[in-house]
């Protein structure tokens, strides 16, 4: 079995452009990667971040799903503590009703924004990441079969069993996903430090469930592929500038690539950005194939979800096209049988 690849999209905006233009670009990307054989197209949830148009995740999922035919579309992810589980169940139950068998529900426990934004979303702040397991159990109850005497029901939603994947950048969700027998996706595209530790915990502590008989590990990673290593590294200065602006608490619109980052950052900023992007795979198709091989060997990942942010849309399409070709030649070392493989 060749390596399954998917897409994680943050709906990045250019300076001064409308959200509608950025969303249209995302739809075009989804239509292209569907033709190239990508498994999923996931959309993130971020709030009050200038430069990202992905705050209304469920609406974006519907828009992309309606514009495509076969690719799975979902959340990467819905930040569950921001929402009432019943509302999430109703939204994704509705999406599943409109696009049967194509909807994924990726769930995270982070706020998806700063403290003030979290307060605006959660109002009284009684919901924190610590209550994520309880919120998850409530949500799964709404999406599962109706129980005798159940007073509150998700309609649509009940009985749909929309596939759930837990997302995380630490061992918390890795342990929870393993205990519940759910797929797990690690966010190495911005937090690579605990990648190998968390993925090892997930694989070694996994308990089979009705959902999944063997672990299904997805690793999110920044990838930029181009005709040469030098060309890819130049394109990579766009996400480097985004992370630099992020740590400066500035808007994170996509900026044009530069020949060199020298002079744009201080030494400590360089270290901070390079640490965040340490797992990125950047280069020619040969370099990218080598990087993906190393990632699979280090983590045992069953699937890679690719984050590619470039200034030029055509360069982004070209990168995803090249990655599709590379992934088709990578043989999985230990393929896991699971319900996810048929989805």
C-alpha positions as a printed Julia matrix, in Angstrom:
343×3 Matrix{Float64}:
   0.0    0.0    0.0
   1.37   3.4   -0.92
   1.41   6.25   1.58
  -2.01   7.95   1.94
  -1.71  11.74   1.86
  -4.22  14.4    2.82
  -4.41  18.21   3.02
  -4.78  20.57   5.96
  -5.84  24.07   4.9
  -5.87  27.23   7.02
  -7.43  29.4    4.28
  -4.53  31.83   4.26
  -5.16  35.36   3.0
  -2.97  37.79   1.12
  -2.61  41.31   2.52
  -5.66  43.38   1.64
  -7.64  40.64  -0.09
 -11.15  39.55   0.79
 -11.94  36.39   2.7
 -14.03  35.29  -0.27
 -11.0   35.29  -2.55
  -9.0   33.18  -0.1
 -11.9   30.74   0.28
 -12.22  30.42  -3.5
  -8.52  29.52  -3.63
  -9.11  26.78  -1.06
 -11.96  25.35  -3.11
  -9.75  25.3   -6.19
  -7.04  23.48  -4.22
  -9.55  20.9   -3.0
 -10.74  20.23  -6.54
  -7.17  19.71  -7.74
  -6.02  17.42  -4.92
  -9.17  15.34  -5.33
  -8.06  14.6   -8.9
  -4.54  13.79  -7.68
  -5.76  11.11  -5.26
  -5.54  12.84  -1.89
  -7.61  11.13   0.78
  -8.91  14.05   2.85
  -9.21  17.82   2.78
  -9.34  19.18   6.31
  -9.96  22.75   7.4
  -8.62  24.24  10.62
 -10.39  26.33  13.26
  -8.74  29.62  14.22
 -10.36  32.72  15.67
  -9.47  36.41  15.67
  -6.24  35.84  13.72
  -5.77  38.37  10.94
  -4.71  36.54   7.82
  -6.67  33.3    8.34
 -10.24  32.88   7.09
 -11.03  29.56   8.81
 -13.09  30.57  11.84
 -16.42  29.09  10.65
 -15.06  25.6   10.04
 -18.34  23.72   9.51
 -19.47  26.27   6.92
 -16.2   25.9    5.03
 -16.51  22.1    5.1
 -19.96  22.31   3.51
 -18.7   24.74   0.86
 -15.76  22.52  -0.09
 -17.76  19.3    0.05
 -20.38  20.78  -2.27
 -17.67  21.73  -4.77
 -16.04  18.26  -4.79
 -17.29  14.73  -5.36
 -15.21  12.01  -3.73
 -12.57  13.41  -1.37
 -13.34  13.25   2.34
 -13.81  16.72   3.85
 -13.53  17.5    7.54
 -12.17  19.5   10.41
  -8.55  19.67  11.41
  -9.99  20.35  13.78
 -12.99  21.62  15.66
 -11.76  22.9   19.03
 -14.36  21.11  21.12
 -14.13  23.21  24.32
 -15.23  26.22  22.24
 -18.56  24.61  21.37
 -21.52  22.83  22.92
 -21.19  19.14  21.96
 -24.85  19.09  20.88
 -24.24  21.89  18.38
 -21.19  20.09  16.95
 -23.21  16.88  16.64
 -26.03  18.7   14.86
 -23.64  20.49  12.49
 -21.71  17.39  11.53
 -24.82  15.25  11.46
 -26.22  17.73   8.95
 -23.01  17.64   6.92
 -23.11  13.85   6.89
 -26.75  13.95   5.73
 -25.79  16.21   2.82
 -22.57  14.4    1.92
 -22.95  10.77   3.1
 -19.72   8.93   3.8
 -17.46  11.91   3.11
 -17.34  13.85   6.39
 -14.6   13.65   9.05
 -14.71  15.2   12.5
 -11.24  16.01  13.8
 -11.32  17.32  17.36
  -8.82  19.36  19.38
  -8.75  20.75  22.89
  -6.82  24.0   22.34
  -8.68  27.34  22.14
  -7.68  28.21  18.58
  -6.93  31.78  19.66
  -5.69  33.94  22.55
  -7.16  34.29  26.04
  -9.53  37.15  25.19
 -10.81  35.28  22.13
 -11.31  32.17  24.24
 -13.31  34.22  26.71
 -15.47  35.6   23.91
 -16.12  32.08  22.61
 -16.69  30.33  25.93
 -18.15  33.3   27.81
 -17.76  32.15  31.43
 -14.61  30.04  30.84
 -16.01  27.1   32.76
 -15.04  24.87  29.86
 -11.31  24.26  29.69
  -9.11  21.75  27.96
  -9.23  19.63  31.12
 -12.84  18.67  30.51
 -12.15  17.51  26.95
 -12.76  13.78  27.72
 -16.19  14.55  29.18
 -17.12  16.78  26.24
 -15.95  14.08  23.84
 -18.06  11.43  25.55
 -21.12  13.69  25.36
 -20.51  14.34  21.67
 -20.07  10.64  20.87
 -23.35   9.93  22.66
 -25.16  12.39  20.38
 -23.59  10.9   17.24
 -24.12   7.29  18.29
 -27.29   5.19  18.37
 -30.13   6.54  20.46
 -30.16   5.12  23.98
 -33.31   4.13  25.9
 -34.66   7.13  27.76
 -32.25   9.57  26.08
 -33.84  13.0   26.5
 -31.57  15.16  24.32
 -30.9   14.04  20.75
 -28.96  15.45  17.83
 -31.28  15.64  14.86
 -29.64  15.28  12.37
 -26.75  13.53  14.03
 -27.91  10.52  16.02
 -26.84   7.22  14.57
 -24.51   8.8   12.02
 -21.32   7.83  13.87
 -19.41  10.5   11.97
 -15.76   9.33  12.12
 -13.85  11.11  14.88
 -10.1   11.69  14.97
  -8.39  13.23  17.99
  -5.82  15.94  17.26
  -2.98  17.06  19.47
   0.58  18.3   19.89
   1.31  16.54  23.19
   0.69  13.17  24.81
  -2.75  14.1   26.25
  -4.83  13.36  23.15
  -2.44  10.58  22.15
  -3.22   8.72  25.37
  -6.94   9.44  25.1
  -7.14   8.31  21.47
  -5.24   5.14  22.37
  -7.53   4.37  25.32
 -10.7    4.9   23.26
  -9.43   3.15  20.12
  -9.71   6.25  17.93
  -7.45   7.61  15.17
  -4.89  10.2   16.29
  -3.37  13.09  14.35
  -0.24  14.83  15.62
   0.35  18.49  14.71
   4.04  18.38  13.81
   3.5   21.22  11.33
   3.75  23.73  14.18
   4.7   21.76  17.33
   7.19  19.01  16.48
   8.91  18.67  19.87
   6.87  15.73  21.2
   6.24  14.05  17.85
   8.08  10.78  18.41
   7.15  10.51  22.1
   3.41  11.08  21.52
   3.19   8.82  18.48
   5.02   6.01  20.29
   2.63   6.33  23.23
  -0.34   6.16  20.9
   0.85   3.08  19.06
   1.99   1.16  22.15
  -1.02   1.99  24.35
  -3.69   1.56  21.66
  -6.71  -0.55  22.6
  -8.87  -1.98  19.78
 -12.44  -0.7   19.63
 -15.54  -1.07  17.49
 -14.26   1.94  15.58
 -10.7    0.79  14.96
  -8.96  -2.54  15.33
  -5.4   -1.22  14.96
  -3.87   2.24  15.44
  -4.33   4.81  12.7
  -1.74   7.53  13.1
  -1.84  10.69  11.0
   1.07  13.15  11.12
   0.57  16.75  10.04
   3.71  18.24   8.52
   4.75  21.27   6.5
   5.84  20.21   3.0
   6.95  22.31   0.05
   8.07  20.53  -3.11
   9.49  22.29  -6.16
  11.75  21.62  -9.14
  14.87  22.04  -6.99
  15.91  22.31  -3.35
  16.82  25.96  -3.86
  13.45  26.82  -5.39
  11.6   25.06  -2.55
  13.68  26.8    0.12
  12.8   30.15  -1.43
   9.09  29.29  -1.34
   9.55  28.2    2.27
  10.36  31.77   3.3
   6.61  32.49   3.11
   5.69  30.17   6.04
   8.86  31.32   7.82
   7.65  34.91   7.58
   4.2   33.85   8.8
   5.62  32.22  11.94
   7.9   35.21  12.49
   4.89  37.53  12.4
   2.99  35.14  14.66
   5.6   35.31  17.42
   5.61  39.09  17.02
   1.83  39.12  17.49
   1.34  40.58  14.01
  -1.16  39.64  11.25
  -0.17  36.39   9.54
  -1.2   37.04   5.94
   0.78  35.22   3.3
   3.77  37.3    2.19
   5.81  36.95  -1.01
   8.95  34.78  -0.73
  12.33  36.43  -0.28
  15.81  35.39  -1.33
  16.99  35.24   2.29
  15.55  35.66   5.77
  18.8   37.24   6.92
  18.09  40.69   8.24
  14.39  40.0    8.71
  14.73  38.32  12.09
  16.85  38.5   15.19
  18.85  35.51  16.33
  16.34  34.44  18.96
  13.5   34.85  16.45
  15.37  32.69  13.94
  15.78  29.96  16.54
  12.1   30.19  17.55
  10.82  29.97  13.98
  13.19  27.17  12.98
  12.2   25.22  16.09
   8.5   25.5   15.22
   9.17  24.44  11.63
  11.78  21.81  12.46
   9.73  18.95  11.01
   9.15  20.68   7.66
  10.12  18.78   4.52
  11.32  21.21   1.86
  13.01  20.48  -1.46
  12.9   18.67  -4.76
  10.8   15.55  -5.21
  13.81  13.41  -4.31
  14.4   15.4   -1.12
  10.71  15.27  -0.2
  10.56  11.51  -0.75
  13.57  11.04   1.52
  11.99  13.26   4.16
   8.69  11.41   4.09
  10.5    8.07   4.3
  12.32   9.29   7.42
   9.09  10.58   8.95
   7.33   7.25   8.44
  10.33   5.34   9.83
  10.48   7.56  12.93
   6.77   7.59  13.76
   5.1    4.61  12.11
   2.55   7.0   10.61
  -0.21   5.45   8.53
  -1.05   8.73   6.79
   0.48  12.17   6.32
  -1.6   15.34   6.23
   0.29  18.01   4.36
   0.32  21.75   5.12
   1.65  23.82   2.21
   1.45  27.59   2.34
   3.01  29.53  -0.51
   2.4   33.06  -1.73
   1.66  31.96  -5.29
  -1.31  29.66  -5.75
   0.2   27.95  -8.77
   3.32  27.12  -6.75
   1.09  25.6   -4.08
  -0.74  23.47  -6.63
   2.59  22.41  -8.13
   3.86  21.36  -4.71
   0.8   19.24  -3.95
   1.0   17.67  -7.4
   4.64  16.71  -6.83
   3.88  15.32  -3.36
   1.1   13.17  -4.81
   3.58  11.64  -7.23
   6.16  11.05  -4.53
   3.7    9.51  -2.07
   2.57   6.98  -4.64
   6.06   5.48  -4.67
   6.41   5.21  -0.87
   5.44   1.77   0.38
   4.01   1.58   3.89
   6.18  -0.57   6.11
   3.5   -1.74   8.54
   0.06  -1.05   7.07
  -2.72  -1.2    9.66
  -6.11  -2.7    8.87
  -8.82  -0.34  10.01
 -12.15   1.13   9.13
 -10.35   4.31   8.09
  -8.76   2.55   5.11
 -12.14   2.08   3.48
 -13.29   5.65   4.05
